[in-house]
């Protein structure tokens, strides 16, 4: 697992929260 993948997931979750 790459840390970049985990960071992307966290960023995606943050964006989803801002959108909703």
N, C-alpha and C positions, 0 to 999 in steps of 0.2 A: 504493500500500500504506500502511496506517495503522499507526503504532507500536502502537496498542492491540491490533490483530489479532495482531501478533507476540508481544506480552506474553501475550495469552490462550493462544496456542499453548504458550508456555514454561510457564505455570501448569498447563495441562492435562497436559503431560508430567511435571511434578513430582508432580502428584496421582496420575498413573498409577504412577509409581515407588513412591510411598508405599503405594498399594493393593496392589501386587504384592510 
